[in-house]
Amino acid sequence: MLLPDIMWPLEANTIRKHSAANAFGMVRNDGKRPHQGWDLLAYPGTPVYAISDGTIRIPAPSGDYGRMVMLEFEHRGRTYWATYCHLSAILVGSDREISIGDLIGHSGNTGNAASMKGNDQHLHFEIRTVRNAGNGLGGRVDPKAIYGFVPLNTTVYDTRTAQHMARFMSGPGLKVQGFNVL
């Protein structure tokens, strides 16, 4: 499912190992431990994109999250912070305004993902309702609230670039080369 005002963080989005334990909620240790976001399968160097227009915030690297970027954005009248963790490279500066679909970095193995190999490598992706959320689920929402479902047993492909999104959002109707669908 592709939304016109929200993009997925990766070109191919699927929950790591198709495991509910890598989705959001009280899903770890038989429901006794929370997971604050989605772990999306991403090998180091995978391009990571801005899911919306917004402002980049770059907090100091943290132990568990490693190198991370936050995108402050508005959606349906609320302010959120999309949080991208375990990055190998950050390609944008803090406090910079960016557009939906802009390349913001590359996935990696920083923080508590440093020893992960193969299909355990991932982008940890959160949607926060406060900039500085603590431990647990507080200050976060399930990304499903934005996207409408969890890519648990399927892969969602989103290959829209910033240039494509600019054309897509630049007037009435969906612009398809050779057609104009209203």
N, CA, C and O of each residue as an XYZ file, in Angstrom:
728
protein
N       0.843     -1.174      0.000
C       0.000      0.000      0.000
C       0.888      1.237      0.000
O       1.718      1.407      0.893
N       0.717      2.099     -0.996
C       1.489      3.323     -1.078
C       0.571      4.502     -0.782
O      -0.514      4.617     -1.353
N       1.012      5.368      0.106
C       0.253      6.546      0.484
C       0.877      7.755     -0.200
O       2.103      7.824     -0.287
N       0.089      8.713     -0.690
C       0.667      9.836     -1.420
C       1.524     10.760     -0.567
O       2.471     11.359     -1.078
N       1.213     10.893      0.731
C       1.951     11.838      1.562
C       2.938     11.173      2.513
O       3.590     11.857      3.302
N       3.054      9.857      2.448
C       3.997      9.109      3.291
C       4.692      8.084      2.410
O       4.051      7.393      1.618
N       5.997      7.992      2.552
C       6.793      7.010      1.825
C       7.318      5.988      2.824
O       7.425      6.283      4.014
N       7.638      4.819      2.362
C       8.264      3.815      3.223
C       9.745      4.148      3.374
O      10.316      4.790      2.493
N      10.386      3.728      4.470
C      11.788      4.103      4.706
C      12.790      3.405      3.790
O      13.896      3.909      3.595
N      12.424      2.261      3.228
C      13.319      1.505      2.356
C      12.616      1.225      1.028
O      11.398      1.376      0.926
N      13.366      0.826      0.032
C      12.730      0.418     -1.224
C      11.974     -0.892     -1.044
O      10.902     -1.070     -1.623
N      12.516     -1.810     -0.249
C      11.853     -3.090      0.046
C      11.699     -3.183      1.557
O      12.696     -3.193      2.279
N      10.472     -3.252      2.042
C      10.170     -3.188      3.471
C       9.506     -4.469      3.926
O       8.390     -4.782      3.512
N      10.202     -5.215      4.787
C       9.636     -6.418      5.380
C      10.215     -6.591      6.777
O      11.397     -6.334      7.006
N       9.381     -7.024      7.698
C       9.848     -7.269      9.061
C      10.889     -8.392      9.034
O      10.683     -9.445      8.431
N      11.996     -8.134      9.698
C      13.117     -9.078      9.742
C      12.646    -10.466     10.171
O      11.965    -10.623     11.185
N      13.019    -11.460      9.384
C      12.716    -12.878      9.613
C      11.214    -13.176      9.677
O      10.809    -14.238     10.149
N      10.387    -12.230      9.198
C       8.931    -12.402      9.225
C       8.463    -12.794     10.631
O       7.529    -13.579     10.794
N       9.124    -12.236     11.628
C       8.838    -12.587     13.017
C       8.110    -11.454     13.726
O       8.562    -10.309     13.697
N       6.997    -11.766     14.354
C       6.259    -10.769     15.131
C       7.123    -10.184     16.243
O       6.852     -9.075     16.703
N       8.145    -10.892     16.682
C       9.052    -10.386     17.713
C       9.873     -9.199     17.218
O      10.492     -8.496     18.017
N       9.881     -8.974     15.907
C      10.603     -7.838     15.328
C       9.662     -6.729     14.888
O      10.069     -5.806     14.183
N       8.398     -6.817     15.305
C       7.409     -5.772     15.060
C       7.264     -4.943     16.337
O       8.103     -5.038     17.233
N       6.221     -4.142     16.426
C       6.034     -3.221     17.545
C       5.173     -3.837     18.645
O       4.242     -4.594     18.369
N       5.496     -3.504     19.888
C       4.638     -3.864     21.013
C       5.317     -4.778     22.011
O       6.541     -4.913     22.009
N       4.530     -5.398     22.856
C       5.030     -6.354     23.847
C       5.199     -7.706     23.149
O       4.411     -8.631     23.351
N       6.233     -7.796     22.335
C       6.394     -8.942     21.431
C       7.647     -9.771     21.723
O       7.869    -10.792     21.072
N       8.447     -9.363     22.662
C       9.676    -10.087     22.959
C       9.512    -10.885     24.245
O       8.719    -10.519     25.112
N      10.265    -11.979     24.369
C      10.264    -12.820     25.576
C       8.847    -13.211     25.988
O       8.434    -12.980     27.125
N       8.119    -13.797     25.066
C       6.745    -14.257     25.336
C       5.836    -13.144     25.862
O       5.034    -13.363     26.769
N       5.972    -11.950     25.283
C       5.108    -10.836     25.649
C       5.516    -10.090     26.896
O       4.758     -9.255     27.391
N       6.704    -10.373     27.419
C       7.154     -9.727     28.655
C       8.060     -8.520     28.407
O       8.312     -7.734     29.320
N       8.549     -8.374     27.177
C       9.490     -7.298     26.872
C       9.033     -6.554     25.619
O       8.620     -7.173     24.638
N       9.111     -5.200     25.660
C       8.644     -4.428     24.508
C       9.686     -4.326     23.396
O      10.890     -4.428     23.630
N       9.189     -4.124     22.198
C      10.026     -3.715     21.061
C       9.412     -2.431     20.539
O       8.232     -2.401     20.188
N      10.207     -1.367     20.485
C       9.702     -0.020     20.276
C       9.436      0.370     18.829
O       8.965      1.478     18.575
N       9.722     -0.502     17.882
C       9.518     -0.149     16.474
C       9.483     -1.388     15.613
O       9.152     -2.479     16.076
N       9.826     -1.207     14.368
C       9.933     -2.319     13.423
C      11.391     -2.539     13.079
O      12.127     -1.578     12.855
N      11.820     -3.785     13.034
C      13.124     -4.129     12.478
C      12.877     -4.552     11.040
O      12.334     -5.627     10.784
N      13.280     -3.701     10.102
C      13.098     -3.967      8.678
C      14.387     -4.547      8.109
O      15.454     -3.949      8.254
N      14.299     -5.697      7.470
C      15.463     -6.329      6.879
C      16.199     -5.330      5.995
O      15.615     -4.768      5.069
N      17.471     -5.112      6.277
C      18.281     -4.169      5.499
C      19.748     -4.514      5.700
O      20.280     -4.398      6.804
N      20.386     -4.933      4.635
C      21.815     -5.213      4.701
C      22.578     -3.893      4.749
O      22.101     -2.896      4.208
N      23.753     -3.861      5.385
C      24.513     -2.615      5.483
C      24.693     -1.963      4.113
O      25.009     -2.623      3.123
N      24.482     -0.655      4.089
C      24.610      0.106      2.853
C      23.298      0.297      2.105
O      23.271      0.955      1.065
N      22.197     -0.276      2.624
C      20.892     -0.100      1.988
C      20.467      1.364      2.104
O      20.530      1.928      3.196
N      20.032      1.998      0.999
C      19.566      3.386      1.083
C      18.334      3.519      1.982
O      17.437      2.676      1.968
N      18.319      4.600      2.761
C      17.241      4.903      3.705
C      16.679      6.273      3.313
O      17.432      7.220      3.086
N      15.338      6.367      3.235
C      14.682      7.549      2.689
C      13.797      8.264      3.708
O      13.300      7.662      4.659
N      13.616      9.573      3.480
C      12.691     10.374      4.277
C      11.276      9.935      3.953
O      10.886      9.897      2.787
N      10.504      9.601      4.981
C       9.142      9.122      4.758
C       8.166     10.272      4.519
O       7.027     10.038      4.116
N       8.597     11.509      4.763
C       7.725     12.668      4.617
C       8.588     13.916      4.477
O       9.797     13.867      4.704
N       7.978     15.018      4.110
C       8.646     16.302      4.226
C       8.847     16.564      5.709
O       8.005     16.187      6.524
N       9.946     17.201      6.067
C      10.151     17.491      7.473
C      11.517     18.063      7.758
O      12.208     18.547      6.861
N      11.899     18.001      9.024
C      13.169     18.551      9.493
C      13.994     17.442     10.126
O      13.504     16.684     10.963
N      15.239     17.358      9.719
C      16.163     16.342     10.248
C      16.664     16.775     11.619
O      17.014     17.935     11.836
N      16.690     15.820     12.530
C      17.277     16.005     13.864
C      18.266     14.855     14.058
O      17.917     13.693     13.852
N      19.481     15.174     14.448
C      20.499     14.136     14.633
C      20.949     14.143     16.083
O      21.756     14.980     16.486
N      20.424     13.203     16.867
C      20.876     13.089     18.258
C      22.250     12.420     18.306
O      22.700     11.829     17.324
N      22.896     12.521     19.444
C      24.167     11.827     19.632
C      23.927     10.321     19.519
O      22.859      9.834     19.891
N      24.914      9.584     19.008
C      24.746      8.125     18.943
C      24.447      7.564     20.327
O      24.992      8.025     21.329
N      23.579      6.567     20.366
C      23.249      5.951     21.643
C      23.737      4.515     21.647
O      23.988      3.933     20.592
N      23.869      3.949     22.829
C      24.366      2.585     22.943
C      23.567      1.584     22.137
O      24.130      0.883     21.296
N      22.265      1.500     22.372
C      21.455      0.504     21.685
C      21.153      0.877     20.239
O      21.219      0.023     19.355
N      20.823      2.137     19.988
C      20.407      2.560     18.662
C      21.562      2.849     17.718
O      21.379      2.862     16.500
N      22.730      3.076     18.259
C      23.876      3.400     17.419
C      23.688      4.740     16.723
O      23.086      5.662     17.272
N      24.214      4.831     15.500
C      24.086      6.056     14.715
C      22.636      6.163     14.251
O      22.087      5.221     13.679
N      22.015      7.330     14.504
C      20.593      7.463     14.193
C      20.233      8.847     13.678
O      20.943      9.826     13.904
N      19.103      8.895     12.975
C      18.538     10.136     12.446
C      17.073     10.175     12.841
O      16.390      9.151     12.858
N      16.605     11.360     13.156
C      15.175     11.550     13.412
C      14.643     12.548     12.390
O      15.284     13.552     12.082
N      13.459     12.247     11.876
C      12.785     13.143     10.946
C      11.518     13.653     11.628
O      10.576     12.894     11.855
N      11.507     14.940     11.952
C      10.327     15.555     12.537
C       9.368     15.915     11.406
O       9.735     16.645     10.485
N       8.134     15.400     11.476
C       7.190     15.627     10.379
C       5.769     15.736     10.904
O       5.480     15.352     12.037
N       4.889     16.262     10.070
C       3.480     16.401     10.392
C       2.692     15.365      9.599
O       2.965     15.131      8.421
N       1.713     14.748     10.255
C       0.832     13.801      9.570
C      -0.537     13.865     10.239
O      -0.670     13.626     11.439
N      -1.534     14.189      9.451
C      -2.913     14.277      9.942
C      -3.040     15.141     11.192
O      -3.728     14.789     12.150
N      -2.351     16.289     11.151
C      -2.468     17.269     12.219
C      -1.628     17.009     13.459
O      -1.746     17.736     14.445
N      -0.779     15.983     13.427
C       0.076     15.667     14.585
C       1.539     15.737     14.188
O       1.893     15.529     13.028
N       2.373     16.028     15.153
C       3.821     16.010     14.936
C       4.357     14.664     15.386
O       4.021     14.178     16.466
N       5.200     14.064     14.540
C       5.846     12.780     14.836
C       7.341     12.903     14.564
O       7.800     13.849     13.923
N       8.082     11.928     15.064
C       9.502     11.809     14.791
C       9.760     10.393     14.282
O       9.713      9.426     15.043
N      10.034     10.289     12.976
C      10.440      9.001     12.412
C      11.890      8.810     12.811
O      12.724      9.685     12.580
N      12.189      7.676     13.406
C      13.528      7.430     13.957
C      14.152      6.245     13.248
O      13.604      5.143     13.257
N      15.303      6.480     12.635
C      16.030      5.490     11.844
C      17.310      5.139     12.597
O      18.127      6.023     12.856
N      17.501      3.865     12.955
C      18.606      3.485     13.835
C      19.532      2.440     13.209
O      19.169      1.765     12.246
N      20.724      2.324     13.774
C      21.789      1.393     13.378
C      22.431      1.803     12.046
O      22.967      0.946     11.342
N      22.391      3.089     11.685
C      22.886      3.544     10.385
C      24.401      3.451     10.284
O      25.117      3.600     11.275
N      24.875      3.202      9.068
C      26.314      3.229      8.803
C      26.746      4.614      8.341
O      27.884      5.019      8.578
N      25.849      5.343      7.684
C      26.165      6.683      7.180
C      24.933      7.561      7.259
O      23.812      7.120      7.004
N      25.167      8.823      7.622
C      24.129      9.841      7.629
C      24.515     10.859      6.569
O      25.617     11.405      6.607
N      23.617     11.120      5.622
C      23.939     11.950      4.465
C      23.311     13.336      4.513
O      23.396     14.086      3.540
N      22.685     13.686      5.626
C      22.024     14.981      5.760
C      22.467     15.630      7.065
O      22.881     14.950      8.004
N      22.374     16.945      7.108
C      22.757     17.667      8.303
C      21.579     17.908      9.228
O      20.427     17.923      8.794
N      21.874     18.095     10.501
C      20.835     18.352     11.487
C      20.167     19.696     11.214
O      20.802     20.634     10.732
N      18.885     19.774     11.528
C      18.059     20.969     11.384
C      17.830     21.358      9.923
O      17.422     22.483      9.631
N      18.090     20.436      9.023
C      17.888     20.677      7.588
C      16.477     20.256      7.194
O      16.004     19.192      7.595
N      15.805     21.098      6.405
C      14.497     20.761      5.844
C      14.735     19.829      4.659
O      15.571     20.101      3.798
N      13.989     18.729      4.628
C      14.124     17.800      3.518
C      12.745     17.433      2.988
O      11.719     17.712      3.608
N      12.758     16.799      1.820
C      11.519     16.429      1.144
C      11.302     14.929      1.204
O      12.246     14.151      1.343
N      10.055     14.543      1.099
C       9.696     13.135      1.044
C      10.508     12.453     -0.065
O      10.625     12.975     -1.174
N      11.056     11.302      0.249
C      11.827     10.536     -0.724
C      13.297     10.901     -0.806
O      14.043     10.243     -1.531
N      13.746     11.935     -0.083
C      15.174     12.282     -0.090
C      15.969     11.169      0.581
O      15.527     10.584      1.570
N      17.130     10.886      0.039
C      18.052      9.919      0.641
C      18.656     10.563      1.879
O      19.255     11.636      1.801
N      18.495      9.896      3.037
C      19.015     10.486      4.274
C      20.207      9.724      4.842
O      20.949     10.261      5.664
N      20.396      8.480      4.412
C      21.517      7.706      4.930
C      21.525      6.302      4.387
O      20.808      5.966      3.445
N      22.368      5.477      5.015
C      22.484      4.067      4.658
C      22.411      3.219      5.925
O      22.937      3.591      6.974
N      21.757      2.091      5.804
C      21.646      1.190      6.948
C      23.015      0.643      7.326
O      23.957      0.679      6.534
N      23.106      0.142      8.541
C      24.384     -0.379      9.016
C      24.214     -1.337     10.173
O      23.151     -1.926     10.366
N      25.285     -1.483     10.944
C      25.302     -2.398     12.092
C      25.849     -1.684     13.324
O      26.757     -2.195     13.980
N      25.311     -0.510     13.645
C      25.811      0.216     14.803
C      24.909     -0.048     16.006
O      23.798     -0.558     15.860
N      25.389      0.298     17.174
C      24.638      0.066     18.405
C      24.548     -1.412     18.716
O      25.503     -2.156     18.493
N      23.404     -1.845     19.231
C      23.275     -3.246     19.620
C      23.116     -4.190     18.425
O      22.945     -5.394     18.612
N      23.172     -3.660     17.210
C      23.130     -4.490     16.002
C      24.534     -4.785     15.469
O      24.677     -5.361     14.390
N      25.563     -4.397     16.211
C      26.941     -4.502     15.723
C      27.368     -5.920     15.371
O      28.166     -6.103     14.452
N      26.873     -6.909     16.061
C      27.314     -8.289     15.806
C      26.370     -9.055     14.878
O      26.599    -10.234     14.607
N      25.333     -8.416     14.397
C      24.350     -9.127     13.572
C      24.877     -9.390     12.172
O      25.587     -8.570     11.588
N      24.512    -10.556     11.647
C      24.963    -10.989     10.326
C      23.759    -11.475      9.519
O      22.705    -11.785     10.073
N      23.940    -11.533      8.203
C      22.933    -12.122      7.321
C      21.559    -11.505      7.491
O      21.423    -10.282      7.518
N      20.530    -12.352      7.609
C      19.152    -11.890      7.677
C      18.761    -11.273      9.018
O      17.602    -10.911      9.218
N      19.727    -11.150      9.942
C      19.468    -10.426     11.184
C      19.765     -8.934     11.026
O      19.342     -8.133     11.860
N      20.484     -8.550      9.971
C      20.835     -7.146      9.758
C      19.568     -6.370      9.402
O      18.724     -6.850      8.646
N      19.449     -5.156      9.962
C      18.187     -4.448      9.807
C      18.313     -2.953     10.054
O      19.306     -2.462     10.592
N      17.270     -2.254      9.640
C      17.031     -0.877     10.023
C      15.992     -0.932     11.138
O      14.900     -1.462     10.937
N      16.316     -0.394     12.301
C      15.310     -0.272     13.351
C      14.601      1.050     13.086
O      15.233      2.105     13.033
N      13.274      0.983     12.919
C      12.473      2.138     12.513
C      11.343      2.349     13.515
O      10.552      1.443     13.777
N      11.280      3.557     14.071
C      10.241      3.905     15.051
C       9.473      5.125     14.598
O       9.987      5.952     13.845
N       8.244      5.234     15.057
C       7.466      6.465     14.957
C       7.224      6.925     16.385
O       6.555      6.247     17.165
N       7.776      8.085     16.716
C       7.656      8.624     18.070
C       6.643      9.768     18.107
O       6.451     10.489     17.128
N       6.012      9.906     19.250
C       5.102     11.025     19.475
C       5.778     12.127     20.275
O       5.244     13.230     20.391
N       6.942     11.836     20.823
C       7.787     12.813     21.512
C       9.214     12.612     20.998
O       9.604     11.507     20.622
N       9.967     13.685     20.989
C      11.319     13.602     20.433
C      12.216     12.669     21.241
O      12.921     11.835     20.674
N      12.190     12.809     22.546
C      13.084     12.031     23.403
C      12.286     11.007     24.202
O      12.008     11.207     25.385
N      11.930      9.934     23.558
C      11.185      8.867     24.229
C      12.153      8.051     25.082
O      13.302      7.838     24.695
N      11.698      7.611     26.206
C      12.532      6.790     27.078
C      12.433      5.325     26.711
O      12.114      4.975     25.575
N      12.710      4.475     27.683
C      12.586      3.034     27.465
C      11.110      2.646     27.440
O      10.250      3.405     27.887
N      10.833      1.477     26.922
C       9.459      1.005     26.855
C       8.742      1.539     25.632
O       9.372      2.017     24.688
N       7.420      1.455     25.654
C       6.613      1.851     24.502
C       6.116      3.292     24.582
O       5.578      3.819     23.609
N       6.293      3.923     25.726
C       5.827      5.298     25.899
C       6.466      6.239     24.902
O       7.646      6.108     24.579
N       5.684      7.190     24.413
C       6.198      8.170     23.460
C       6.356      7.624     22.059
O       7.019      8.242     21.226
N       5.756      6.474     21.783
C       5.867      5.850     20.462
C       4.501      5.329     20.044
O       3.638      5.058     20.879
N       4.326      5.195     18.738
C       3.148      4.508     18.205
C       3.633      3.426     17.254
O       4.724      3.511     16.690
N       2.817      2.431     17.091
C       3.105      1.390     16.118
C       3.119      2.037     14.739
O       2.156      2.717     14.383
N       4.175      1.853     13.948
C       4.171      2.403     12.588
C       2.934      1.993     11.789
O       2.588      2.644     10.803
N       2.275      0.930     12.208
C       1.027      0.510     11.563
C      -0.009      1.641     11.586
O      -0.848      1.727     10.689
N       0.043      2.511     12.608
C      -0.889      3.629     12.695
C      -0.720      4.590     11.523
O      -1.677      5.261     11.136
N       0.465      4.667     10.960
C       0.744      5.524      9.807
C       0.492      4.773      8.504
O      -0.153      5.295      7.595
N       1.008      3.536      8.418
C       0.992      2.789      7.156
C      -0.253      1.935      6.939
O      -0.546      1.550      5.807
N      -0.974      1.641      7.987
C      -2.202      0.883      7.836
C      -2.061     -0.617      8.016
O      -3.066     -1.306      8.191
N      -0.869     -1.133      7.978
C      -0.633     -2.562      8.230
C       0.845     -2.781      8.503
O       1.657     -1.868      8.353
N       1.187     -3.993      8.904
C       2.558     -4.378      9.240
C       3.072     -5.298      8.123
O       2.409     -6.279      7.788
N       4.231     -4.998      7.546
C       4.767     -5.867      6.487
C       5.441     -7.113      7.066
O       6.641     -7.326      6.895
N       4.646     -7.922      7.747
C       5.177     -9.072      8.473
C       5.428    -10.266      7.561
O       6.515    -10.842      7.585
N       4.459    -10.638      6.774
C       4.599    -11.807      5.903
C       4.612    -11.428      4.434
O       4.359    -12.261      3.564
N       4.906    -10.181      4.171
C       4.962     -9.687      2.803
C       6.019     -8.588      2.741
O       6.465     -8.088      3.773
N       6.409     -8.223      1.549
C       7.341     -7.128      1.354
C       6.616     -6.014      0.623
O       5.959     -6.254     -0.390
N       6.734     -4.798      1.133
C       6.174     -3.629      0.469
C       7.308     -2.940     -0.265
O       8.310     -2.556      0.338
N       7.143     -2.788     -1.566
C       8.143     -2.125     -2.399
C       7.718     -0.683     -2.630
O       6.586     -0.415     -3.030
N       8.632      0.235     -2.376
C       8.375      1.657     -2.598
C       9.626      2.238     -3.242
O      10.598      2.550     -2.554
N       9.600      2.382     -4.548
C      10.784      2.849     -5.282
C      10.638      4.304     -5.706
O      11.347      4.775     -6.595
N       9.713      5.010     -5.062
C       9.530      6.421     -5.407
C      10.740      7.222     -4.947
O      11.197      7.073     -3.814
N      11.252      8.066     -5.823
C      12.363      8.947     -5.467
C      11.810     10.322     -5.123
O      10.621     10.582     -5.308
N      12.669     11.201     -4.623
C      12.235     12.559     -4.313
C      11.720     13.245     -5.579
O      10.729     13.974     -5.523
N      12.385     13.019     -6.727
C      11.956     13.630     -7.971
C      10.575     13.099     -8.370
O       9.720     13.860     -8.822
N      10.366     11.800     -8.201
C       9.059     11.219     -8.520
C       7.992     11.812     -7.607
O       6.904     12.160     -8.065
N       8.298     11.927     -6.334
C       7.320     12.445     -5.386
C       6.980     13.896     -5.717
O       5.828     14.301     -5.561
N       7.951     14.688     -6.169
C       7.682     16.077     -6.535
C       6.689     16.120     -7.696
O       5.774     16.944     -7.686
N       6.848     15.266     -8.677
C       5.905     15.201     -9.788
C       4.550     14.706     -9.299
O       3.505     15.220     -9.699
N       4.584     13.717     -8.442
C       3.363     13.089     -7.948
C       2.524     14.086     -7.156
O       1.297     14.088     -7.253
N       3.180     14.924     -6.381
C       2.468     15.836     -5.493
C       2.255     17.215     -6.132
O       1.759     18.117     -5.458
N       2.611     17.407     -7.403
C       2.640     18.746     -7.973
C       1.336     19.203     -8.612
O       1.338     20.239     -9.278
N       0.263     18.519     -8.455
C      -0.983     18.999     -9.037
C      -2.087     17.995     -8.822
O      -1.898     16.969     -8.170
N      -3.253     18.306     -9.383
C      -4.381     17.402     -9.171
C      -4.186     16.075     -9.884
O      -3.639     16.025    -10.985
N      -4.626     15.025     -9.261
C      -4.583     13.714     -9.897
C      -3.235     13.044     -9.784
O      -2.242     13.661     -9.398
N      -3.219     11.793    -10.123
C      -2.010     10.991    -10.152
C      -1.402     11.111    -11.533
O      -2.057     10.809    -12.531
N      -0.152     11.550    -11.598
C       0.489     11.713    -12.885
C       1.267     10.450    -13.236
O       2.204     10.063    -12.539
N       0.860      9.824    -14.323
C       1.524      8.646    -14.832
C       1.963      8.971    -16.251
O       1.159      9.454    -17.048
N       3.230      8.713    -16.581
C       3.745      9.074    -17.887
C       2.820      8.556    -18.992
O       2.558      7.357    -19.084
N       2.339      9.461    -19.816
C       1.448      9.094    -20.914
C      -0.020      9.123    -20.530
O      -0.881      9.007    -21.401
N      -0.330      9.275    -19.241
C      -1.705      9.276    -18.768
C      -1.857     10.321    -17.666
O      -0.867     10.709    -17.044
N      -3.034     10.764    -17.427
C      -3.309     11.576    -16.250
C      -4.557     11.001    -15.609
O      -5.665     11.206    -16.107
N      -4.390     10.297    -14.528
C      -5.483      9.661    -13.833
C      -5.990     10.618    -12.773
O      -5.229     11.029    -11.897
N      -7.252     10.977    -12.836
C      -7.805     11.926    -11.854
C      -8.490     11.204    -10.723
O      -9.012     11.842     -9.809
